[in-house]
Amino acid sequence: MISDIEIMSRGIDCLLEKLGVVETERFIAVINREKFDYTKWQQQKFEGLSSEEFNEAAVAYSRKNPFCRK
């Protein structure tokens, strides 16, 4: 099991790679300001999708995401 520090480090590295420094700082500011609830956001994001649509979205995401483990 990896430590919380390692998870945070990997997450920041991903954000920096994909967003750059300025957008990473903005992302963190929004998360802190909005009291972001990831679980609620995911539920709202996929609300109304059929199981087939959800599966298609998951497969498409895994194909595009270079950090996805297989």
Backbone as CSV, one residue per row, in Angstrom:
resi,resn,N_x,N_y,N_z,CA_x,CA_y,CA_z,C_x,C_y,C_z
1,MET,0.839,-1.179,0.000,0.000,0.000,0.000,0.884,1.243,0.000
2,ILE,0.568,2.154,-0.894,1.390,3.363,-0.953,0.855,4.405,0.036
3,SER,1.735,5.297,0.438,1.383,6.308,1.432,0.542,7.430,0.817
4,ASP,-0.092,8.196,1.687,-0.862,9.355,1.231,0.042,10.356,0.515
5,ILE,1.254,10.521,1.005,2.207,11.443,0.388,2.512,11.006,-1.044
6,GLU,2.718,9.705,-1.250,3.003,9.184,-2.591,1.807,9.381,-3.518
7,ILE,0.606,9.147,-3.010,-0.600,9.366,-3.822,-0.711,10.833,-4.229
8,MET,-0.483,11.721,-3.266,-0.543,13.154,-3.567,0.520,13.539,-4.593
9,SER,1.712,13.010,-4.426,2.805,13.307,-5.349,2.472,12.839,-6.764
10,ARG,1.965,11.619,-6.882,1.591,11.092,-8.202,0.460,11.913,-8.821
11,GLY,-0.513,12.282,-7.998,-1.634,13.086,-8.491,-1.181,14.440,-9.014
12,ILE,-0.341,15.105,-8.245,0.178,16.406,-8.674,0.997,16.254,-9.949
13,ASP,1.803,15.214,-10.037,2.583,14.967,-11.258,1.668,14.811,-12.473
14,CYS,0.574,14.078,-12.308,-0.383,13.895,-13.407,-1.010,15.222,-13.805
15,LEU,-1.437,15.983,-12.807,-2.045,17.282,-13.090,-1.061,18.201,-13.808
16,LEU,0.156,18.245,-13.325,1.167,19.104,-13.952,1.429,18.692,-15.395
17,GLU,1.496,17.393,-15.633,1.746,16.902,-16.990,0.607,17.261,-17.940
18,LYS,-0.613,17.108,-17.469,-1.783,17.320,-18.330,-2.221,18.773,-18.396
19,LEU,-2.081,19.519,-17.289,-2.633,20.869,-17.227,-1.590,21.980,-17.222
20,GLY,-0.389,21.670,-16.793,0.613,22.710,-16.611,0.484,23.323,-15.218
21,VAL,1.421,24.192,-14.886,1.494,24.747,-13.540,0.298,25.623,-13.212
22,VAL,-0.039,26.561,-14.080,-1.103,27.522,-13.798,-2.450,26.822,-13.641
23,GLU,-2.799,25.946,-14.571,-4.084,25.258,-14.500,-4.135,24.278,-13.332
24,THR,-3.008,23.680,-12.956,-2.974,22.815,-11.783,-3.292,23.625,-10.530
25,GLU,-2.701,24.807,-10.420,-2.996,25.679,-9.274,-4.472,26.070,-9.259
26,ARG,-5.029,26.378,-10.429,-6.453,26.730,-10.512,-7.319,25.549,-10.087
27,PHE,-6.979,24.349,-10.556,-7.721,23.143,-10.196,-7.740,22.953,-8.679
28,ILE,-6.580,23.058,-8.051,-6.487,22.886,-6.607,-7.309,23.961,-5.894
29,ALA,-7.244,25.197,-6.370,-8.015,26.285,-5.758,-9.510,26.010,-5.851
30,VAL,-9.975,25.539,-7.003,-11.403,25.232,-7.172,-11.825,24.104,-6.243
31,ILE,-11.024,23.063,-6.167,-11.333,21.930,-5.289,-11.443,22.401,-3.844
32,ASN,-10.515,23.209,-3.410,-10.541,23.710,-2.030,-11.713,24.656,-1.794
33,ARG,-11.982,25.535,-2.727,-13.035,26.537,-2.581,-14.418,25.909,-2.600
34,GLU,-14.634,24.938,-3.466,-15.960,24.367,-3.672,-16.282,23.198,-2.749
35,LYS,-15.368,22.824,-1.871,-15.576,21.644,-1.015,-16.044,20.470,-1.869
36,PHE,-15.240,20.165,-2.819,-15.507,19.184,-3.871,-15.773,17.803,-3.297
37,ASP,-16.864,17.199,-3.735,-17.214,15.822,-3.350,-17.119,14.967,-4.621
38,TYR,-16.011,14.240,-4.750,-15.744,13.466,-5.957,-16.839,12.447,-6.224
39,THR,-17.293,11.764,-5.178,-18.313,10.726,-5.351,-19.607,11.330,-5.887
40,LYS,-20.031,12.435,-5.314,-21.255,13.100,-5.775,-21.095,13.580,-7.221
41,TRP,-19.922,14.133,-7.537,-19.657,14.606,-8.892,-19.741,13.454,-9.895
42,GLN,-19.159,12.315,-9.563,-19.204,11.151,-10.452,-20.641,10.666,-10.636
43,GLN,-21.412,10.656,-9.557,-22.814,10.235,-9.668,-23.583,11.157,-10.604
44,GLN,-23.368,12.457,-10.474,-24.053,13.428,-11.331,-23.561,13.336,-12.773
45,LYS,-22.284,13.090,-12.924,-21.684,13.008,-14.262,-22.304,11.875,-15.082
46,PHE,-22.592,10.755,-14.434,-23.094,9.587,-15.147,-24.591,9.353,-14.960
47,GLU,-25.248,10.259,-14.282,-26.685,10.118,-14.047,-27.437,10.097,-15.381
48,GLY,-28.345,9.178,-15.508,-29.160,9.096,-16.713,-28.569,8.241,-17.820
49,LEU,-27.342,7.768,-17.662,-26.750,6.910,-18.683,-27.241,5.476,-18.501
50,SER,-27.486,4.827,-19.606,-27.806,3.397,-19.526,-26.522,2.639,-19.207
51,SER,-26.655,1.379,-18.838,-25.467,0.584,-18.532,-24.575,0.447,-19.764
52,GLU,-25.190,0.380,-20.946,-24.395,0.283,-22.180,-23.623,1.583,-22.425
53,GLU,-24.278,2.719,-22.223,-23.605,4.013,-22.413,-22.475,4.186,-21.405
54,PHE,-22.731,3.782,-20.161,-21.704,3.872,-19.131,-20.505,3.002,-19.509
55,ASN,-20.777,1.778,-19.965,-19.700,0.871,-20.361,-18.902,1.452,-21.524
56,GLU,-19.580,2.010,-22.508,-18.886,2.616,-23.650,-17.998,3.770,-23.192
57,ALA,-18.512,4.595,-22.284,-17.721,5.711,-21.758,-16.501,5.210,-20.998
58,ALA,-16.674,4.161,-20.209,-15.560,3.591,-19.444,-14.491,3.015,-20.364
59,VAL,-14.913,2.318,-21.392,-13.960,1.727,-22.342,-13.217,2.838,-23.094
60,ALA,-13.940,3.852,-23.535,-13.308,4.969,-24.254,-12.301,5.674,-23.349
61,TYR,-12.667,5.875,-22.089,-11.762,6.525,-21.142,-10.498,5.692,-20.948
62,SER,-10.655,4.405,-20.769,-9.485,3.560,-20.515,-8.549,3.519,-21.718
63,ARG,-9.101,3.660,-22.903,-8.254,3.676,-24.105,-7.476,4.979,-24.234
64,LYS,-8.065,6.077,-23.773,-7.416,7.380,-23.903,-6.522,7.720,-22.723
65,ASN,-6.695,7.054,-21.606,-5.982,7.418,-20.397,-4.668,6.645,-20.291
66,PRO,-3.542,7.329,-20.451,-2.266,6.618,-20.399,-1.878,6.156,-19.010
67,PHE,-2.580,6.598,-17.977,-2.247,6.213,-16.614,-3.087,5.049,-16.129
68,CYS,-3.937,4.542,-16.995,-4.838,3.446,-16.623,-4.046,2.148,-16.565
69,ARG,-4.213,1.421,-15.466,-3.570,0.105,-15.367,-4.409,-0.929,-16.071
70,LYS,-3.767,-1.927,-16.618,-4.489,-2.964,-17.323,-4.496,-4.228,-16.519
